[in-house]
Amino acid sequence: MMTRSRLILLILLGAAALLTFWKIPLASSQGVTVVATEISDSLPVADLDSPLWQQATAVEVPLSAQIVARPFLTETNIKSVTIRALYNNEQIAFRVEWADATEDSSTVRIQDFRDAVALQFPLAEGEPFYCMGQEGGDVNIWHWKADWQADLVARQDVDTAYPNMDVDFYPFADETAGKAAGVADYKDTNYVTALAAGNLLASVSLASPVEDLIAGGFGSLTSQPVEMQNVQGYGAWSEGMWRVVFIRELETSEGDDVRFVNGVVYPMAVAAWDGTNEERNGQKSTSQWISLHLGENAVAPVTAGAETSAAADAATTATTRSTSNINTLEALPYIFVPMILVFLSMLAFMGGVFLLSKLPGKK
């Protein structure tokens, strides 16, 4: 016979199972805010230990596994990153650091995956879906890659991973180069199809370890052309920690770049990958939207019909593309599906309480 105490136990176990299955938190934290500190000096790019970074407040940003688009990993290794931001009258810089027990900076072998981190900014007014944006709500992504950083020091190739390999010659390359032939040794680069297609990975020499990308939803990630790659960066791993710097001009002439104006609040998101855990593409840790304040008294960008400061008016013109408005219907499933699940769970709970009231107590 079902007693009241047994039914209470079953209801609690059922509620716990539902919350765990749908990954519904029992409590939520306040929104995370990164306040960029304005300085008059030149921003540090390759100097990760510059005392200028101590002028910026370190903010910890929590991350969780991306579980919306398949294939995904339910468990990722990077649980949080720490961000500092500096800017002057010309540039803005971010330093991102996180714990990682191993340095993964080579993807030459098919079984190897890189460590990486990325910053994301909306190009449309408002906040599109925080995972890669959505149709009508494009995002600008700055993606630093550990293997690209290593390639800037010494380009890695198959013979780097397998030094004892032997190749007679590479067709259509300079025969005198032999097995050491690289992209630069090809007389006709059309035979290097990735290079001919504009793939930055095949570039003869990388200008930066950061790739400047655009996305408007899952499956739409697109690298900007070589001449529009204007984000610089530098990263180093030491004693179980990655530290990575991103730096770019506040203003840019590129139509698909986020622009920054002093005194304004911008949405920003972060993603990170641990190569040891075979994380790549959508298998990553990601934050939700956080706030980036350029200055302690920053205000939100203006919306249609609102009256605000001249800085906010300028920010709207700079950050909102005239042809891009967020299609709110695109994000509705990500908003309402969890709400419906919680509502149904509450109905089930109240039904259980009602049944509980009709049962006899345990004697």
C-alpha positions in Angstrom: 0.0 0.0 0.0 1.3 3.5 -1.0 1.8 5.6 2.1 2.3 9.3 2.4 6.0 9.1 3.3 6.7 6.9 0.3 4.8 9.2 -2.1 6.8 12.2 -0.7 10.1 10.4 -1.4 8.9 9.5 -5.0 7.9 13.1 -5.7 11.2 14.5 -4.5 13.2 12.0 -6.5 11.1 12.7 -9.6 11.6 16.5 -9.2 15.4 16.0 -8.8 15.5 13.8 -11.9 13.6 16.4 -13.9 15.8 19.2 -12.8 18.9 17.2 -13.5 17.7 15.9 -16.9 16.7 19.4 -18.2 19.7 21.1 -16.5 17.5 23.6 -14.7 19.6 25.3 -11.9 18.1 25.7 -8.5 19.5 29.2 -8.2 20.8 31.8 -10.7 23.6 34.3 -10.2 23.7 38.0 -11.0 24.8 39.0 -14.5 28.6 39.2 -14.9 30.0 42.6 -15.8 33.5 43.3 -17.2 34.5 46.9 -16.7 37.2 48.0 -19.2 39.7 50.4 -17.7 40.8 53.4 -19.7 44.5 54.1 -19.8 46.7 56.6 -21.6 49.6 54.2 -22.3 49.9 51.9 -25.3 48.1 48.6 -24.7 50.3 45.5 -23.8 50.0 42.9 -26.6 52.7 40.3 -26.0 53.6 41.4 -22.5 51.3 39.2 -20.4 52.9 40.3 -17.2 52.6 44.1 -17.9 51.7 46.0 -14.7 49.1 47.8 -16.8 46.9 44.7 -16.5 46.7 45.2 -12.8 44.8 48.4 -13.4 41.9 46.3 -14.8 39.6 44.4 -12.5 39.7 40.7 -12.9 36.3 39.1 -13.5 35.5 35.4 -13.4 33.1 34.3 -16.1 31.4 30.9 -15.5 31.2 28.5 -18.5 29.1 25.4 -19.2 29.0 22.8 -21.9 27.2 23.7 -25.2 24.3 21.2 -25.3 21.9 22.8 -27.9 23.5 21.8 -31.2 24.7 18.2 -31.9 27.2 16.8 -31.7 28.0 18.1 -28.2 29.8 17.0 -25.1 27.8 16.9 -21.9 31.0 17.3 -19.9 33.6 19.9 -20.8 36.8 20.7 -18.9 36.9 24.5 -18.7 34.4 25.7 -16.1 35.4 29.4 -16.0 37.8 32.0 -17.4 39.0 35.2 -15.9 38.9 38.4 -18.0 40.5 41.8 -17.7 39.9 44.6 -20.3 41.9 47.8 -21.1 41.4 50.5 -23.7 42.8 53.8 -24.7 41.7 56.3 -27.3 42.6 54.0 -30.2 42.4 50.3 -29.2 40.8 47.8 -26.8 42.5 44.8 -25.3 41.3 41.7 -23.4 43.4 39.3 -21.3 41.7 35.9 -20.8 43.1 33.2 -18.6 42.0 29.8 -17.5 43.4 26.6 -15.9 44.5 23.8 -18.3 46.7 21.0 -17.1 48.1 20.3 -20.6 49.2 22.5 -23.5 47.6 21.4 -26.8 49.1 23.5 -29.6 49.3 21.1 -32.5 46.7 19.7 -34.8 48.9 18.0 -37.3 47.9 14.5 -36.3 44.3 13.5 -36.8 44.0 12.4 -33.1 45.1 15.8 -31.8 42.9 18.8 -31.0 43.8 22.4 -30.1 43.3 24.5 -27.0 41.4 27.7 -28.0 39.3 30.6 -26.7 36.9 33.0 -28.4 35.1 36.3 -27.7 31.8 37.1 -29.3 30.0 40.4 -29.9 26.5 41.0 -31.4 26.4 43.0 -34.7 22.7 43.7 -34.3 20.8 45.7 -31.8 19.9 43.6 -28.7 21.1 40.1 -27.8 20.7 37.3 -30.3 21.1 33.7 -29.2 24.4 33.5 -27.4 25.6 30.4 -29.3 26.7 31.7 -32.7 23.9 34.2 -33.0 20.8 33.6 -35.2 19.2 34.5 -38.5 19.0 38.2 -38.7 21.2 38.5 -35.5 24.8 38.2 -36.7 27.7 38.1 -34.3 31.4 38.9 -34.7 33.7 36.3 -33.2 37.4 36.6 -32.3 38.9 33.0 -32.2 42.4 32.5 -30.8 43.9 29.1 -31.5 46.9 27.6 -29.8 48.2 25.8 -32.9 48.1 29.1 -34.8 50.1 30.7 -32.0 52.7 27.9 -32.3 52.8 28.3 -36.1 53.9 31.9 -35.7 57.1 30.7 -34.0 57.7 27.7 -36.3 55.2 26.3 -38.8 54.2 22.8 -38.0 53.6 20.2 -40.7 53.4 16.4 -41.0 57.2 16.1 -40.9 57.1 17.9 -37.5 54.9 15.2 -36.0 56.7 12.4 -37.9 60.3 13.5 -38.4 61.3 10.1 -39.8 58.8 10.2 -42.6 60.0 9.9 -46.2 58.5 11.5 -49.3 60.0 11.3 -52.8 58.7 14.7 -53.9 55.5 16.8 -53.9 53.9 17.1 -57.3 53.9 20.6 -58.8 56.3 21.9 -56.0 59.9 23.0 -56.4 61.7 19.6 -56.7 64.7 20.9 -54.9 62.6 21.3 -51.7 62.1 17.5 -51.6 60.1 16.2 -48.6 60.5 19.5 -46.8 58.3 21.3 -49.4 55.9 23.8 -48.0 53.2 25.9 -49.4 55.7 28.6 -50.4 57.5 26.0 -52.6 54.6 25.6 -55.0 55.1 27.4 -58.3 51.3 27.4 -58.9 49.3 27.8 -55.6 46.2 26.6 -57.4 47.5 23.2 -56.6 47.2 24.0 -52.9 43.4 24.1 -53.0 42.9 25.4 -49.5 45.2 28.4 -50.2 43.5 29.1 -53.5 40.1 29.1 -51.7 41.3 31.7 -49.2 41.5 29.4 -46.2 43.6 31.2 -43.6 44.9 27.9 -42.2 46.8 27.3 -45.5 48.3 30.8 -45.6 52.1 30.9 -46.2 52.5 33.1 -43.1 49.9 33.8 -40.5 49.6 37.4 -39.5 47.8 36.7 -36.2 46.8 33.7 -34.0 43.3 35.2 -33.9 40.7 34.5 -36.6 38.1 37.2 -37.2 34.8 35.5 -38.0 31.1 36.2 -38.6 28.1 33.9 -37.7 24.4 34.1 -37.9 23.3 30.8 -36.4 24.6 27.2 -36.3 26.4 26.1 -39.4 26.9 29.7 -40.7 30.4 30.4 -39.2 32.4 32.3 -41.9 36.0 33.6 -41.8 36.4 37.2 -42.9 38.7 37.7 -45.9 42.4 38.0 -45.4 42.4 41.8 -45.8 39.7 42.1 -43.2 41.5 40.1 -40.5 42.3 42.9 -38.1 42.4 41.3 -34.6 45.8 40.7 -33.2 46.6 38.4 -30.3 49.1 36.6 -28.2 48.9 33.6 -25.9 51.2 31.6 -23.7 50.8 28.5 -21.5 52.8 28.1 -18.3 52.4 26.0 -15.2 48.9 24.8 -16.0 47.5 28.2 -17.1 46.7 29.7 -20.4 46.8 33.5 -20.8 45.6 35.0 -24.0 45.4 38.6 -25.2 43.1 40.0 -27.9 43.6 43.5 -29.2 41.9 45.5 -32.0 41.2 49.1 -33.0 38.1 50.7 -31.3 36.9 51.9 -34.7 37.0 49.9 -37.9 36.0 50.4 -41.5 34.9 46.8 -41.9 31.1 46.4 -42.1 31.1 43.1 -40.3 33.1 44.2 -37.3 31.9 45.3 -33.9 32.7 48.9 -33.1 33.4 50.3 -29.6 32.6 53.7 -28.2 33.6 55.0 -24.8 30.9 55.2 -22.3 28.7 52.4 -23.6 27.7 48.9 -22.5 28.1 46.0 -24.9 27.0 42.3 -24.7 29.8 39.9 -24.9 30.1 36.1 -24.7 33.1 33.7 -24.2 33.8 30.2 -25.4 36.8 27.9 -24.7 38.1 24.5 -25.9 40.3 21.9 -24.2 42.1 19.8 -26.8 43.0 17.1 -24.4 39.2 16.5 -23.9 38.9 16.3 -27.7 36.8 19.5 -27.7 36.4 21.2 -31.1 33.7 23.1 -33.1 30.5 23.0 -31.1 31.9 20.7 -28.5 33.0 23.5 -26.2 32.4 25.4 -23.0 30.5 28.7 -23.4 29.1 31.5 -21.3 25.8 33.3 -21.8 25.8 37.0 -22.5 27.8 39.1 -20.1 28.2 42.9 -20.0 31.2 44.8 -21.2 31.3 48.4 -19.8 33.7 50.8 -21.5 34.1 53.1 -18.6 32.6 52.9 -15.1 29.6 55.0 -16.0 28.8 53.3 -19.3 25.2 53.2 -20.5 23.3 50.7 -22.7 23.2 51.3 -26.4 20.1 53.3 -27.5 16.9 51.7 -28.7 14.4 53.1 -31.2 12.7 56.2 -29.8 14.8 56.4 -26.6 16.6 59.6 -25.5 20.2 59.1 -24.2 23.6 60.6 -24.3 25.5 61.5 -27.5 27.9 58.6 -26.7 25.0 56.1 -26.8 23.7 57.6 -30.0 27.1 57.1 -31.6 27.3 53.6 -30.3 24.0 52.7 -31.9 25.2 53.8 -35.3 28.5 52.0 -34.8 27.2 48.7 -33.5 23.9 48.3 -35.4 24.0 47.2 -39.0 21.2 48.9 -41.0 20.3 45.6 -42.7 20.4 43.4 -39.6 17.6 43.2 -37.1 17.2 40.3 -34.7 14.4 37.9 -35.6 13.1 37.3 -32.2 11.1 34.3 -33.3 14.4 32.5 -34.0 15.2 32.5 -30.3 11.8 31.7 -28.9 12.4 27.9 -28.6 15.5 28.5 -26.4 13.4 30.8 -24.2 10.0 29.1 -23.9 10.9 25.4 -24.0 12.6 25.5 -20.6 9.8 27.6 -19.2 7.2 25.0 -20.5 9.2 22.2 -19.0 9.4 23.9 -15.6 5.6 24.6 -15.8 4.8 21.0 -16.5 7.2 19.9 -13.7 5.3 22.2 -11.3 2.0 20.7 -12.5 3.3 17.2 -11.8 4.5 18.3 -8.4 1.1 19.9 -7.4 -0.6 16.8 -8.7 1.6 14.7 -6.4 0.8 16.9 -3.5 -2.9 16.6 -4.2 -2.6 12.8 -4.3 -0.5 13.0 -1.1 -3.3 14.7 0.7 -5.7 11.9 -0.1 -3.5 9.1 1.2 -3.5 7.9 4.8 -0.5 8.7 6.9 1.9 6.0 7.8 1.1 4.4 11.2 
